[in-house]
């Protein structure tokens, strides 16, 4: 005797609860991925700004060191200052001998012999009047104070110089910018000396 069992299969659709759970799971994956992407982008921008600020601060210290070294060379070659007193010999700290805040003015002279100049200028108050904003010169690839030469970077730089004694200065290169609505600052400090003083 043969017994046949009829297997009944019911094909059921997904219940409302299963659908809600599936949609919730998919949304969680999408939202999690977007959150990680936004967070990674923000961290990348923060890191990029910190690297730019660090390099701008280093450049500030190096400009002061370069001016000191150039003054030494001019002094050793016996070059005299042309303005305003032609008989005055260069000293190691010409251009930054007074305590104060300075900004770096650098530009390229477009002439048959293109030259790159750097000098320190009194920063004054350097407040909200945009006089200390740095602009990226896309032609030459350097930062300057000239708004006609490039795009505003959102960074500002102040060089603070304090005379410790007649042969030593304290140089602080301070970079400021805004990021995510918050004021940020990076600074480097270094002491420079007239170690060649006899």
TORKELUM-241847 format. One line per field, with one value per residue: residue in one letter; chain; x, y, z of N, C-alpha, C in turn. Coordinates in Angstrom, 1 decimal, padded with zeros to 4 digits. Each point is the difference from the previous one (the first is absolute). Layout:
type <- A|...
mol <- A|...
neast <- X|...
nnorth <- Y|...
nup <- Z|...
caeast <- X|...
canorth <- Y|...
caup <- Z|...
ceast <- X|...
cnorth <- Y|...
cup <- Z|...
***
This chain:
type <- X|X|X|X|X|X|X|X|X|X|X|X|X|X|X|X|X|X|X|X|X|X|X|X|X|X|X|X|X|X|X|X|X|X|X|X|X|X|X|X|X|X|X|X|X|X|X|X|X|X|X|X|X|X|X|X|X|X|X|X|X|X|X|X|X|X|X|X|X|X|X|X|X|X|X|X|X|X|X|X|X|X|X|X|X|X|X|X|X|X|X|X|X|X|X|X|X|X|X|X|X|X|X|X|X|X|X|X|X|X|X|X|X|X|X|X|X|X|X|X|X|X|X|X|X|X|X|X|X|X|X|X|X|X|X|X|X|X|X|X|X|X|X|X|X|X|X|X|X|X|X|X|X|X|X|X|X|X|X|X|X|X|X|X|X|X|X|X|X|X|X|X|X|X|X|X|X|X|X|X|X|X|X|X|X|X|X|X|X|X|X|X|X|X|X|X|X|X
mol <- A|A|A|A|A|A|A|A|A|A|A|A|A|A|A|A|A|A|A|A|A|A|A|A|A|A|A|A|A|A|A|A|A|A|A|A|A|A|A|A|A|A|A|A|A|A|A|A|A|A|A|A|A|A|A|A|A|A|A|A|A|A|A|A|A|A|A|A|A|A|A|A|A|A|A|A|A|A|A|A|A|A|A|A|A|A|A|A|A|A|A|A|A|A|A|A|A|A|A|A|A|A|A|A|A|A|A|A|A|A|A|A|A|A|A|A|A|A|A|A|A|A|A|A|A|A|A|A|A|A|A|A|A|A|A|A|A|A|A|A|A|A|A|A|A|A|A|A|A|A|A|A|A|A|A|A|A|A|A|A|A|A|A|A|A|A|A|A|A|A|A|A|A|A|A|A|A|A|A|A|A|A|A|A|A|A|A|A|A|A|A|A|A|A|A|A|A|A
neast <- 000.8|-000.3|000.8|-000.8|001.1|-000.9|001.1|-000.6|000.2|000.2|-000.2|000.8|-000.5|000.9|000.1|-000.9|000.1|000.0|-001.0|-000.5|000.3|-000.4|-001.0|-000.2|000.2|-000.7|-000.9|000.2|000.1|-001.0|-000.7|000.3|-000.2|-001.1|-000.3|000.4|-000.7|-001.1|000.1|000.2|-001.0|-000.7|000.3|-000.2|-001.1|-000.3|000.3|-000.6|-001.0|000.2|000.1|-001.0|-000.6|000.4|-000.2|-001.2|-000.2|000.3|-000.7|-000.9|000.4|-000.1|-001.1|-000.3|000.2|-000.7|-000.9|000.1|000.0|-001.0|-000.4|000.3|-000.6|-001.0|-000.1|000.2|-000.9|-000.4|-001.1|-000.2|-000.8|-000.9|-000.9|-000.3|000.9|000.6|000.3|-001.2|000.8|-000.2|-000.9|000.3|-000.5|000.6|-001.1|000.5|000.7|-001.2|-000.3|-000.8|-001.1|000.4|-000.1|000.0|000.7|-000.5|000.8|-000.4|001.2|-001.0|001.2|000.9|000.3|-000.9|-000.4|000.2|-000.9|000.6|-001.0|000.3|-001.3|-000.2|-000.5|000.4|-001.3|000.0|-001.0|-001.2|001.0|000.2|000.8|-000.3|-001.1|000.2|000.6|-000.5|001.3|-000.9|000.5|000.3|-001.2|-000.1|000.0|-000.9|000.2|000.4|-001.2|000.7|000.9|-001.0|-000.3|-000.9|001.0|-000.4|001.3|000.4|001.0|000.4|001.1|000.1|000.6|000.8|000.6|000.7|001.0|001.2|000.1|-001.2|-000.7|-001.2|-000.2|-001.3|-000.2|-001.0|-000.6|-000.9|-001.1|-001.1|-000.5|-001.0|000.1|001.2|000.5|001.0|001.0|001.1|000.9|001.0|000.9|000.8|001.2|000.2|001.2|000.7|000.0|-000.1|-000.7|000.9
nnorth <- -001.1|000.9|000.8|000.8|000.7|000.7|000.6|000.7|000.8|000.8|000.8|000.5|001.2|001.1|-000.2|000.8|-000.8|-001.0|000.7|000.4|-001.2|-000.4|000.9|-000.3|-001.3|000.1|000.7|-000.9|-000.9|000.6|000.3|-001.2|-000.4|000.7|-000.5|-001.1|000.1|000.6|-000.9|-000.9|000.6|000.1|-001.3|-000.3|000.7|-000.5|-001.2|000.2|000.6|-001.1|-000.7|000.7|000.0|-001.3|-000.2|000.6|-000.7|-001.1|000.3|000.4|-001.1|-000.7|000.8|-000.1|-001.3|000.0|000.9|-000.7|-001.2|000.5|000.4|-001.2|-000.5|000.8|-000.3|-001.3|000.4|000.6|-000.6|001.3|000.4|-000.1|-000.5|001.0|-000.8|000.5|000.5|-000.4|-000.8|-001.1|-000.2|-000.9|000.9|000.6|000.7|-000.4|001.2|000.4|-000.1|-001.1|000.3|-001.0|000.4|-001.1|000.9|-000.8|000.2|-000.2|000.5|000.4|-000.5|000.5|000.5|-001.0|000.7|-000.7|000.8|000.1|000.6|000.4|000.1|001.2|-000.9|001.0|000.3|-000.1|000.8|000.5|000.8|-001.3|000.8|-001.0|000.0|-001.3|000.4|-001.0|000.3|-000.2|001.1|000.5|-000.3|001.3|000.2|000.9|001.3|-000.2|000.6|000.9|-000.7|-000.2|-001.2|000.6|-000.3|001.1|000.1|000.3|000.8|-000.1|000.7|-000.6|001.1|-000.6|001.2|-001.1|000.1|000.7|-001.3|000.1|-000.6|000.1|-001.0|000.5|-001.1|000.8|-001.1|000.7|-000.8|-000.1|-000.9|-000.3|001.3|-000.6|001.0|-000.2|-000.5|000.3|-000.3|000.6|-000.4|001.0|-000.3|001.2|-000.3|001.0|-001.3|000.9|000.6|001.0
nup <- 000.0|-000.9|000.8|-000.5|000.3|000.1|-000.5|000.9|-000.9|000.9|-001.0|001.0|000.0|-000.1|001.3|000.5|001.0|-000.8|-000.7|001.1|000.4|-001.2|-000.1|001.3|-000.4|-001.1|000.7|001.0|-001.0|-000.7|001.1|000.4|-001.2|-000.1|001.2|-000.3|-001.1|000.7|000.9|-000.9|-000.7|001.1|000.3|-001.2|000.0|001.2|-000.4|-001.1|000.7|000.8|-001.1|-000.6|001.2|000.1|-001.3|000.1|001.1|-000.5|-001.0|001.0|000.7|-001.1|-000.2|001.2|000.0|-001.2|000.5|001.1|-000.7|-000.7|001.2|000.5|-001.1|000.2|001.2|-000.3|-000.9|001.2|-000.3|-000.4|000.9|-001.0|000.8|000.7|000.7|-001.1|001.2|000.2|000.7|-000.8|000.8|000.8|000.8|-001.1|000.1|001.1|000.1|-000.3|001.3|-000.4|-000.6|-000.8|-001.3|-000.7|-000.6|-000.9|-000.9|-001.2|-000.3|-000.7|-000.3|-000.8|001.2|-000.1|001.1|001.0|000.5|001.2|000.7|001.2|000.2|000.5|000.8|000.8|-000.1|-001.3|000.1|000.1|-000.2|000.2|000.8|000.8|-000.8|-000.2|-001.1|-000.6|-000.4|-000.9|-000.4|001.2|000.5|000.3|001.3|-000.3|000.2|-001.2|000.2|-000.8|000.8|000.8|000.5|000.7|000.8|000.6|-000.4|001.2|-000.2|001.2|-000.2|001.2|000.1|000.9|000.3|000.1|-000.9|000.0|000.4|000.6|-000.9|000.5|-000.9|-000.1|-000.7|000.0|-000.3|-000.6|000.2|-000.8|000.8|-000.8|-000.3|000.1|000.8|-000.9|000.6|-000.7|000.9|-000.5|000.8|-000.2|000.6|-000.5|-000.3|000.4|-000.4|-001.1|001.0|-000.3
caeast <- -000.8|000.8|-000.6|000.5|-000.3|-000.1|000.6|-000.6|000.9|-000.6|000.9|-000.5|000.7|000.6|-000.9|000.4|001.1|001.3|000.3|000.5|001.3|000.9|000.3|000.8|001.3|000.6|000.2|001.1|001.2|000.2|000.3|001.4|001.0|000.1|000.6|001.4|000.5|000.1|001.0|001.3|000.3|000.3|001.4|001.0|000.1|000.7|001.5|000.5|000.2|001.1|001.3|000.2|000.3|001.3|000.9|000.0|000.8|001.5|000.4|000.2|001.3|001.1|000.2|000.8|001.3|000.6|000.4|001.2|001.1|000.3|000.6|001.4|000.8|000.1|001.0|001.3|000.4|000.2|-001.1|-000.6|-001.4|-000.2|-001.1|000.1|001.3|001.0|001.3|-000.3|000.3|-001.1|000.1|-000.6|-001.4|-000.7|-001.3|-000.8|000.7|-001.0|-001.0|-001.3|-000.7|000.3|-000.6|001.0|-000.3|000.8|-000.5|000.9|000.2|000.0|000.9|000.9|000.6|-001.0|000.5|-000.9|000.3|-000.6|000.4|-001.0|-000.7|-000.7|-001.3|-001.1|-001.0|-000.2|-001.3|-001.0|000.1|000.5|001.3|000.9|-000.4|001.0|-000.6|000.9|000.3|000.0|001.0|001.3|-000.1|000.3|-001.0|000.3|-001.0|-000.6|-001.2|-000.1|000.9|-000.5|-001.2|000.0|000.1|-000.6|001.0|000.7|001.3|000.7|001.3|000.3|001.4|000.3|001.4|000.4|001.2|000.5|000.4|-001.0|-001.5|-001.0|-000.9|-001.2|-000.8|-001.4|-001.0|-001.4|-001.0|-001.3|-000.3|-001.3|-000.5|000.8|001.3|001.1|001.3|001.2|001.2|001.4|000.9|001.4|000.9|001.1|001.1|001.1|001.1|001.3|000.4|001.4
canorth <- 001.1|001.2|001.2|001.2|001.2|001.2|001.0|001.3|001.1|001.3|001.0|001.1|001.2|000.5|000.7|001.4|000.1|-000.4|001.0|001.1|-000.4|000.0|001.4|000.5|-000.5|000.7|001.4|000.1|-000.2|001.2|001.1|-000.3|000.3|001.5|000.7|-000.3|000.9|001.4|000.1|-000.1|001.2|001.0|-000.2|000.3|001.5|000.4|-000.3|000.9|001.3|000.0|-000.1|001.3|000.9|-000.3|000.5|001.5|000.4|-000.3|001.1|001.2|-000.1|000.0|001.3|000.9|-000.6|000.4|001.4|000.1|-000.5|001.0|001.1|-000.4|000.1|001.4|000.6|-000.5|000.5|001.5|000.7|000.9|000.2|001.1|000.9|001.5|000.5|-000.8|-000.3|-001.0|-001.4|-000.9|-000.7|-001.4|000.1|001.0|-000.4|-000.5|000.3|000.5|-001.0|000.3|-001.0|000.3|-000.9|-000.2|000.4|-000.7|000.2|-000.2|001.2|-000.4|000.8|-000.9|-001.0|-000.1|-000.2|-000.3|000.8|-000.2|000.9|000.1|001.2|000.1|-000.5|000.8|-000.7|-001.2|-000.5|-000.5|000.8|-000.9|000.3|-001.1|-001.2|-000.5|-000.4|-001.0|000.4|-001.2|000.1|-000.3|-001.0|000.4|000.7|001.4|000.8|000.7|-000.6|000.0|-001.0|-001.4|-000.3|000.0|-001.4|-000.1|000.0|001.2|-000.3|001.1|-000.3|000.8|000.1|000.6|000.0|-000.5|000.8|000.5|-001.0|-001.1|000.3|-001.0|000.1|-000.8|000.1|-000.4|-000.2|-000.1|-000.3|-000.5|-001.3|-000.5|001.1|000.2|000.6|-000.9|000.7|-000.9|000.9|-000.5|001.0|-000.3|001.1|000.2|000.8|000.5|-000.8|000.4|001.2|-000.1
caup <- 000.0|-000.1|000.6|-000.5|000.8|-000.8|000.8|-000.3|000.2|-000.2|-000.3|000.7|-000.2|001.2|000.9|000.2|001.0|-000.8|-000.9|000.8|000.5|-001.1|-000.4|001.0|-000.1|-001.2|000.3|000.9|-000.7|-000.8|000.9|000.5|-001.0|-000.2|001.2|-000.1|-001.1|000.4|001.1|-000.7|-000.7|000.9|000.6|-001.1|-000.1|001.2|-000.2|-001.0|000.6|001.0|-000.7|-000.6|001.0|000.5|-001.0|000.0|001.2|-000.3|-000.9|000.7|000.7|-001.0|-000.6|001.0|-000.1|-001.2|000.1|000.9|-000.8|-001.1|000.6|000.2|-001.2|-000.4|001.0|-000.3|-001.3|000.1|-000.7|000.9|-000.2|-000.9|000.5|-000.3|000.3|-000.8|000.7|001.1|-000.3|000.5|001.3|-000.1|000.2|-000.8|-000.5|001.1|001.2|001.0|000.4|-000.5|-000.9|-001.4|-001.0|-001.1|-001.3|-001.0|-001.4|-001.1|-000.8|-001.4|-000.8|-000.7|001.0|001.0|001.3|001.1|001.2|001.2|001.0|001.1|000.1|001.3|-000.2|000.6|000.8|-000.8|000.5|-001.0|-001.2|-001.0|-000.4|000.2|-000.7|-001.0|-001.3|-000.7|-001.3|-000.8|-001.0|000.6|001.0|001.4|000.7|000.2|000.6|-001.1|-000.3|-001.4|-000.6|000.2|000.7|001.5|000.6|001.3|001.0|000.3|000.7|000.8|000.6|001.2|000.3|001.3|000.2|001.4|000.3|-001.2|-000.9|000.0|-000.1|000.1|-001.1|000.1|-001.3|000.4|-001.1|000.4|-001.0|000.6|-000.5|000.5|000.8|001.2|-000.2|000.2|000.1|000.1|000.1|000.2|000.7|-000.1|000.3|-000.9|000.6|-000.8|000.5|-000.6|000.6|000.5
ceast <- 000.9|-000.8|000.7|-000.4|000.0|000.6|-000.5|001.1|-000.8|001.1|-000.5|000.8|000.6|-001.0|000.5|001.2|001.3|000.4|000.6|001.4|001.0|000.3|000.8|001.5|000.8|000.3|001.1|001.3|000.3|000.4|001.4|001.1|000.1|000.6|001.6|000.7|000.2|001.1|001.4|000.4|000.3|001.4|001.0|000.2|000.7|001.5|000.6|000.3|001.1|001.3|000.3|000.4|001.4|001.1|000.1|000.8|001.5|000.5|000.2|001.3|001.1|000.2|000.8|001.5|000.7|000.4|001.2|001.2|000.4|000.6|001.5|000.8|000.2|001.1|001.4|000.6|000.2|-001.1|-000.7|-001.4|-000.2|-001.0|-000.1|001.4|001.0|001.2|-000.3|000.3|-001.2|000.4|-000.7|-001.6|-000.7|-001.3|-000.8|000.6|-001.0|-000.9|-001.3|-000.5|000.3|-000.8|001.1|-000.6|001.0|-000.6|001.1|000.0|000.0|000.8|000.9|000.7|-001.0|000.7|-001.1|000.4|-000.8|000.4|-001.1|-000.6|-000.7|-001.4|-001.1|-000.9|-000.3|-001.3|-000.9|000.1|000.7|001.4|001.0|-000.4|001.1|-000.8|001.0|000.1|000.1|001.1|001.4|-000.1|000.4|-001.1|000.5|-001.1|-000.8|-001.3|-000.2|000.7|-000.6|-001.3|000.2|000.0|-000.7|001.0|000.6|001.3|000.5|001.3|000.2|001.5|000.2|001.6|000.3|001.2|000.5|000.4|-001.0|-001.4|-000.8|-000.9|-001.1|-000.7|-001.4|-000.9|-001.4|-000.9|-001.2|-000.3|-001.3|-000.5|000.8|001.3|001.1|001.3|001.1|001.2|001.3|000.8|001.5|000.8|001.1|001.0|001.0|001.3|001.4|000.6|001.4|000.1
cnorth <- 001.2|001.1|001.2|001.2|001.2|001.1|001.3|001.1|001.3|001.0|001.3|001.2|000.4|000.7|001.5|000.2|-000.4|001.1|001.2|-000.3|000.0|001.4|000.7|-000.4|000.7|001.5|000.1|-000.1|001.3|001.1|-000.2|000.3|001.5|000.7|-000.3|000.8|001.4|000.2|-000.1|001.2|001.2|-000.1|000.3|001.5|000.6|-000.3|000.9|001.4|000.1|-000.1|001.3|001.0|-000.2|000.5|001.5|000.6|-000.2|001.0|001.3|000.1|000.1|001.3|000.9|-000.5|000.5|001.4|000.2|-000.4|001.0|001.3|-000.3|000.1|001.4|000.7|-000.5|000.5|001.5|000.7|000.9|000.2|001.3|001.0|-000.2|000.5|-000.8|-000.4|-001.1|-001.4|-000.9|-000.7|-001.4|000.1|001.1|-000.6|-000.6|000.3|000.5|-001.1|000.4|-001.2|000.4|-000.9|-000.1|000.5|-000.6|000.2|-000.3|001.3|-000.6|001.0|-001.0|-001.0|-000.1|-000.3|-000.2|000.8|-000.4|001.1|000.0|001.4|000.0|-000.5|000.9|-000.8|-001.3|-000.7|-000.5|000.8|-000.8|000.3|-001.1|-001.3|-000.4|-000.4|-000.9|000.5|-001.2|000.0|-000.5|-001.0|000.4|000.8|001.5|000.8|000.8|-000.7|-000.1|-001.2|-001.4|-000.1|000.0|-001.4|-000.2|-000.1|001.4|-000.3|001.3|-000.5|001.0|-000.1|000.7|-000.1|-000.4|000.8|000.5|-001.0|-001.1|000.6|-001.2|000.2|-001.0|000.2|-000.6|000.0|-000.1|-000.3|-000.4|-001.4|-000.5|001.0|000.2|000.6|-001.0|000.8|-001.0|001.0|-000.8|001.1|-000.4|001.2|000.1|000.9|000.5|-000.7|000.3|001.2|-000.2|000.7
cup <- 000.0|000.6|-000.6|000.9|-000.9|000.9|-000.5|000.3|-000.2|-000.3|000.6|-000.4|001.3|000.8|000.1|000.9|-000.7|-000.9|000.7|000.5|-001.2|-000.4|001.1|000.0|-001.2|000.3|001.0|-000.7|-000.8|000.9|000.6|-001.0|-000.3|001.2|000.0|-001.1|000.3|001.1|-000.6|-000.8|001.0|000.7|-001.1|-000.1|001.2|-000.1|-001.0|000.5|001.0|-000.7|-000.7|001.1|000.6|-001.0|-000.1|001.3|-000.2|-001.0|000.6|000.8|-001.0|-000.7|001.0|000.0|-001.2|000.0|000.9|-000.8|-001.1|000.6|000.3|-001.3|-000.5|000.9|-000.4|-001.3|000.0|-000.8|001.0|-000.4|-000.8|000.5|001.5|000.3|-000.7|000.7|001.0|-000.5|000.5|001.3|-000.2|000.1|-000.7|-000.5|001.1|001.4|001.1|000.4|-000.7|-000.9|-001.4|-000.9|-001.1|-001.3|-001.0|-001.4|-001.0|-000.8|-001.5|-000.9|-000.8|000.9|001.2|001.3|001.0|001.2|001.2|001.0|001.0|000.0|001.4|-000.2|000.6|000.8|-000.7|000.5|-001.2|-001.3|-001.2|-000.5|000.2|-000.6|-001.0|-001.2|-000.8|-001.4|-000.9|-001.1|000.6|001.2|001.4|000.5|000.2|000.6|-001.1|-000.5|-001.5|-000.7|000.2|000.7|001.5|000.5|001.3|001.2|000.2|000.8|000.6|000.5|001.2|000.3|001.3|000.1|001.4|000.5|-001.3|-001.1|-000.2|-000.2|000.1|-001.2|000.2|-001.3|000.3|-001.2|000.6|-001.2|000.7|-000.7|000.8|001.1|001.3|-000.4|000.4|000.0|000.0|000.1|000.2|000.7|-000.2|000.4|-001.1|000.6|-001.0|000.5|-000.6|000.7|000.6|001.3
***
